[in-house]
């Protein structure tokens, strides 16, 4: 759906980069861990590469390890229990 939208306009909300792009980008970042491939979605891939090169995006993602040292770490059963409860 997103690829289709981006085939009709440059950014998610139209011709200009907006809060919609900022909000959606982090959901696409872990595409490999989600066992996806961007090559199947050429307009999404174009958009993703373009957004990833924006100076503010690069600056923010350069801070990930400092802000969240657990980023990318696979959650174990104990962590899942604390995050999702004991039910």
C-alpha positions in Angstrom: 0.0 0.0 0.0 2.8 2.4 0.9 4.7 1.5 -2.3 1.6 2.3 -4.3 1.1 5.6 -2.6 4.7 6.5 -3.2 4.4 5.6 -6.9 1.9 8.5 -7.2 3.7 11.1 -5.1 7.2 11.8 -3.9 6.5 11.7 -0.2 3.8 10.0 1.9 1.7 13.1 2.2 2.5 14.7 -1.2 5.3 16.7 -2.7 6.9 17.8 0.6 8.6 15.8 3.4 6.3 15.9 6.4 5.5 14.5 9.8 3.9 11.5 8.0 7.3 10.6 6.5 9.0 11.1 9.9 6.4 8.9 11.6 6.5 6.0 9.0 10.3 5.9 8.5 11.1 4.1 11.8 8.6 1.4 11.0 10.6 0.6 7.8 14.1 0.8 9.3 14.0 -2.8 10.6 12.9 -4.2 7.2 15.6 -6.9 7.2 14.6 -8.2 10.7 11.0 -8.3 9.5 12.2 -10.6 6.7 11.2 -8.1 4.0 13.0 -7.0 0.9 12.8 -3.4 -0.3 13.6 -4.5 -3.9 10.0 -5.8 -4.2 8.8 -2.2 -3.6 10.8 0.1 -5.8 9.0 3.3 -4.8 9.2 2.5 -1.1 12.9 1.7 -1.6 13.5 5.1 -3.4 11.7 6.9 -0.6 13.5 5.0 2.2 16.9 5.7 0.7 16.1 9.3 0.2 14.8 9.8 3.7 17.7 7.9 5.3 20.1 10.5 3.7 18.4 13.5 5.2 20.8 15.3 7.6 18.4 15.2 10.6 17.6 11.5 10.1 21.3 10.6 9.9 22.0 12.7 13.0 19.2 11.0 14.9 20.1 7.5 14.0 23.8 8.1 14.8 22.6 8.5 18.4 20.7 5.2 18.6 23.4 3.3 20.4 23.9 6.1 23.0 20.2 6.5 23.6 19.2 2.8 23.4 22.2 0.4 23.9 19.7 -2.5 23.7 18.6 -1.5 20.2 18.7 -4.6 17.9 19.2 -7.0 20.8 17.0 -10.1 20.6 14.6 -10.2 23.5 14.9 -13.2 25.7 12.0 -14.8 27.6 12.7 -12.8 30.8 12.6 -9.5 28.9 9.3 -10.6 27.2 7.8 -11.4 30.6 8.6 -7.9 31.9 7.5 -6.2 28.7 4.3 -8.1 28.0 3.3 -9.2 31.5 2.8 -12.7 33.0 -0.5 -13.5 31.5 
